[in-house]
């Protein structure tokens, strides 16, 4: 399997552990991730509300670079996934908008055709090919590890565009997690927002939403929280420290990105998976796999 690899802005700047783990897991599963030369910001979904033309033109520029490679594209970031997936859908189905965008791209010598597909890394991992490879190359079962799975909003919605899973009762990422032997626990706040989208306008609300989710996962008996979204991961890891300081509470719930969990089952060293880059210690998880 071979994909154009759209890394985005947040992961290289703030979630290096996600990047490192995804590359290691992809290599183990014989998935080739090919860098996109000249790629820019996706841009964020929020830009669409402010200036639709700028949003779709910037996204279309990235899509033209992908089309030139002759590959479908995979993203790690849920936000990049929604933007590229949504923009690609519009460019494929709306001739008028595609023509307008191509007029804007013409001075750059670029033209978008709408002929490639956009996938999030979780989608690729759920494919028959990757699931079979994971079963074949797994060297460590994670039996007894209880995991709170958090999908993130942009992976599931808008569902008519994403079509990855049932937005009201998703199961695909849970199935990936449980393939390792870990147990996906049921928790009340599972499908609620992590709070990251409102961080810039209402930090208190963003922190409270993350706090509610962390306590919900903890109360369900989870040893860790697993997500495929860098923004959600930052909320649960970095901002967990802030929550503990503000509320004078102890949570101590480690966050792992999905490829980090899979990397454990594939026998990849925790340092190579970026465990040492987390703010909330993952000592309990490391002790679990060494026991």
Buried (B, 14 or more C-beta within 10 A) or exposed (E): BBBBBBBBBBBEEBBEBBBBBBBBBBEBBEBEBBEBEEBEBBBBBEBBEEEEEEBBBBBBBBBBBBBBBEBBBBBBBBBBBBBBBBBBBBBBEBEEBBEBBBEBBEEEEBBBEBEBBBBBBBBBBBBEEBBEBBEEBBEBBBEEBBBBBBBBBBBBBBEEBBEBBEBEEBEBBBBBBBBBBBBBBEBEBBBEBBBBBBBEEEEEEBBBBBBBBBBBBBEBEBBBBBBBBBBBBBBBBBBBEBBBEEEEEEBEBBBBBBBBBBBBBBEBEBEEBBBEBBBBEBEEBBEBBEE
